[in-house]
Amino acid sequence: MFEPENLNNASPATVSRAGIIYVSDIELGWEPVVKSWLQKRDATESAALQPLFAKYVGRMLEFVRLSLKPVMYNEQVSVVGNTMTLLHGYLKSFKETGTPLNEAKIERVFLYCLTWSLGGLLEVKDRPLFDSELRRWGVMTSWCFSLHATITVRGAGTLACTCCHTGASWCCACANKLPYQ
């Protein structure tokens, strides 16, 4: 697969030999990629994840684009692809261990993955703003989820107090505040 950001420096011969079809991310967007990915998922997972992508991703991509400054530019479809890759890994590990996931747990896993794929590109000073914006959109107000809480990184501040699965339990600095049922 050949995935350039643009074809500004590609000759017509290179394009034709490689059979390249360039589709701008502006024209295609991230939604068709998510739709295709969800079609390959289990129907229950897909039904739980689709509204989460619709609710959070577009809003947070736009917020980051307009209000924050990531340390490096990344195409929106790439950021969403990272979210899907993280989701695939986490959801697969839950299936393999036989851990049941209700919609609330799936949402926590989704937000964890979105935070690391999109919020992980931000400077430390922008992470609390990202966290505040993410909290505005729903379940975030009822449990602890913060980009600036427990894990110190090279003395520069902190990254995440997120809810992830480790072994047989959920880990979070604020685990007693999580809605498990």
C-alpha positions in Angstrom: 0.0 0.0 0.0 1.3 3.4 -0.9 -0.2 6.1 1.3 1.2 9.6 0.6 -0.2 12.8 2.2 -0.3 14.3 -1.3 1.0 13.7 -4.8 2.6 17.2 -5.3 6.0 15.7 -6.2 4.9 12.5 -8.0 5.4 12.3 -11.7 2.6 11.1 -14.0 4.6 8.0 -14.7 5.0 7.1 -11.0 1.3 7.5 -10.5 0.3 5.4 -13.5 2.8 2.6 -12.8 1.8 2.3 -9.2 -1.9 2.4 -10.1 -2.4 5.2 -7.5 -5.7 6.8 -7.0 -5.4 9.9 -4.9 -8.5 10.8 -2.8 -8.0 13.8 -0.6 -9.0 13.4 3.1 -11.1 16.4 2.7 -13.2 14.7 0.0 -13.4 11.3 1.7 -13.2 12.1 5.4 -12.9 9.6 8.2 -16.5 8.4 8.3 -16.4 5.9 5.4 -13.3 4.3 7.0 -15.1 3.9 10.3 -18.3 2.6 8.6 -16.2 -0.1 6.8 -14.4 -1.0 10.0 -17.7 -1.3 12.0 -19.2 -3.6 9.3 -16.4 -6.1 10.0 -17.0 -6.0 13.8 -19.4 -8.1 15.8 -23.0 -6.7 15.5 -23.3 -5.9 19.2 -19.9 -4.1 19.3 -20.7 -2.2 16.1 -24.1 -1.1 17.5 -22.4 0.2 20.6 -19.4 1.9 18.9 -21.2 3.6 16.0 -23.0 6.2 18.2 -19.7 6.8 20.0 -17.9 7.6 16.8 -20.8 9.9 15.8 -20.9 11.6 19.2 -17.2 12.2 20.0 -14.9 12.0 17.0 -16.0 14.8 14.7 -16.5 17.2 17.6 -13.1 16.4 19.1 -11.2 16.5 15.8 -12.8 19.9 15.1 -12.0 21.2 18.6 -8.3 20.1 18.3 -8.1 21.6 14.8 -9.5 25.0 15.8 -8.5 25.4 19.5 -5.3 23.4 20.2 -1.9 22.9 18.7 -0.8 19.3 18.3 3.0 18.6 18.4 2.8 17.2 14.9 0.2 17.2 12.1 -1.6 14.0 11.5 -4.4 13.4 9.0 -7.8 13.0 10.6 -8.3 9.6 9.0 -4.9 8.5 10.5 -6.0 9.7 14.0 -9.3 7.8 13.7 -7.4 4.8 12.3 -5.2 4.8 15.5 -8.4 4.9 17.6 -9.7 1.9 15.7 -6.5 0.0 16.1 -6.4 0.6 19.9 -10.1 -0.3 20.1 -9.5 -3.5 18.2 -6.7 -4.5 20.6 -8.6 -3.7 23.7 -11.9 -5.3 22.6 -10.1 -8.4 21.4 -8.4 -8.8 24.8 -11.7 -8.6 26.5 -13.2 -11.3 24.3 -10.2 -13.5 24.8 -10.5 -13.3 28.6 -14.3 -13.7 28.5 -14.8 -10.3 30.1 -18.4 -9.1 29.4 -18.7 -5.5 28.2 -21.8 -3.4 28.6 -22.3 -0.1 26.8 -20.8 1.9 29.6 -17.6 -0.1 29.6 -17.4 0.0 25.9 -17.7 3.8 26.1 -14.9 4.0 28.6 -12.7 1.9 26.4 -13.6 4.1 23.4 -12.8 7.3 25.2 -9.5 5.9 26.4 -8.6 5.0 22.8 -9.7 8.4 21.5 -7.8 10.2 24.2 -4.6 8.4 23.4 -4.9 8.6 19.6 -6.0 12.3 19.5 -5.1 13.8 22.9 -1.7 12.1 22.8 -0.6 14.4 20.0 -1.1 17.5 22.2 1.4 19.5 24.3 1.0 19.1 28.0 -0.5 22.6 28.4 -3.3 21.7 25.9 -4.3 18.4 27.5 -6.5 19.9 30.3 -8.4 21.8 27.6 -8.9 18.6 25.6 -10.0 16.9 28.8 -12.5 19.7 29.6 -14.0 19.6 26.1 -14.3 15.8 26.1 -16.1 16.0 29.5 -18.7 18.3 28.0 -20.2 15.6 25.8 -21.7 13.1 28.1 -20.7 10.3 30.4 -17.5 12.0 31.3 -19.2 14.0 34.1 -20.1 10.9 36.0 -16.7 9.4 36.5 -13.1 10.3 36.6 -11.4 10.6 33.2 -8.6 13.0 32.9 -5.6 13.7 30.6 -3.8 15.4 33.4 -3.9 13.2 36.4 -1.9 10.2 37.5 1.0 9.2 35.2 4.0 11.4 35.3 6.1 11.5 32.1 9.7 12.6 32.3 8.8 15.2 34.9 6.9 17.2 32.4 3.5 16.7 33.9 1.0 13.9 33.6 -0.9 12.1 30.9 -3.8 10.0 32.0 -6.1 8.8 34.7 -7.9 6.6 32.4 -9.9 3.4 32.8 -8.3 0.4 31.2 -8.3 -3.3 31.9 -5.3 -4.9 33.5 -5.8 -8.6 34.2 -8.9 -9.2 36.2 -9.8 -5.6 37.1 -10.3 -2.1 35.9 -7.5 0.2 36.9 -8.1 3.9 37.6 -7.0 6.3 40.3 -10.7 7.0 40.8 -12.0 3.4 40.4 -14.5 3.8 43.2 -16.3 6.5 41.1 -16.7 4.3 38.0 -20.2 3.1 37.1 -19.6 -0.6 36.6 -23.2 -1.7 36.3 
